[in-house]
Amino acid sequence: MRIWVKPLLAAGLCALALNTPAFADGAVTVLTPGGSVRDGGRAALWGPASQKLGITVNEETTDEGLPAVRLQAGAGKVTSDIVFLSAYEAELGGREGILEPIDYSVVDKSKFMPGTTSPYCVGIYGYATVLAWNTKTYPSKAPANWKDFFDTKAFPGKRAMRGNAETQIEVALLGDGVAPDDLYKVMSTAEGTKRALDKIRTLKPSIAVWWSSGAQHAQLMQDGEVDMSTGWNGRFQSAKKAGGKTDYTFNEGVLATDCFAVPKGAPNKELAMKMIGAMSNAKSQAELTKYITYGPVIPEAFELGIIPPETARLLPTHPDYRSKLIVQDIGWWADNNDRIKALYEDMMTE
């Protein structure tokens, strides 16, 4: 859920119509982040789906999906039919009344991992907050879980944590011995929140950096400036690939997703739902991994022989890791983000 501190809106929207059959019957507009996500979506998601359904797809590009939907809704002129959002953004958009409920009569959610679909959101891929470490600092015994991250006696060294409470509360409680199944139950109590913040307080003498971006925490590990860090699996893999003495584990990783949503008042709502249904299949999600190192949220994607074994092992939703992940409770964060953010910032500056 990498979404809480962002600029308001990317300047301008870039539109592109895909080549579709001459018999195309209708059109939808997809609001996409651009870059490798757009390229992969065009090749693996809406490209094949538009051919299958015989409709035209127009692409618009923005880095800020939810603000773009808010802007359209506020102006009373909704032009997008499908939008990429983080699951957290979709939760907020649903609560604000600016998203349509997903029509699960045309989208089969039974094939998805639990927690990767919601009333307003259909999962596309998952990424995880994980524990990374410097392999030079810990050459013989590597940290294996969040308890080890907080154990400065067994694993001395500099730490980095995010300067934003999101996922850091989860890892603190896991590091303090809370069972994954009880995590959000404990977080929902005042005692649980205090317990998490107090756990981080014990680590503050070893926290060298409060990171603020994926690029930053990846560079910290690549350059050996810290010995352990919280962060996103794809960024740590990039640091490792670039030659950094870095490794990471998916054990107790906190999984978040990006998803498809439909703005309230979308001009082609019914076609949009059909498109999401056509895009939501194992083959498309497997093909998407050729463009981005995020994990399919339809488990069957790993069974088709499309994803090379060496690539599959880098994805957080690989069958070997799935049972070790905690799917983030987006509803909890939507309810508590502002309060927890203030408490967390106070703790950092004490």
PyMOL commands that set and color helices and strands:
alter all, ss='L'
color gray80, all
select helices_A, chain A and resi 35-53+65-75+87-96+109-111+146-150+168-175+180-187+190-206+214-222+233-241+269-279+282-288+299-303+309-312+319-322+330-349
alter helices_A, ss='H'
color red, helices_A
select strands_A, chain A and resi 14-17+27-32+56-61+82-86+117-118+121-134+159-162+207-211+228-232+246-261+295-296+326-327
alter strands_A, ss='S'
color yellow, strands_A
deselect
rebuild
show_as cartoon
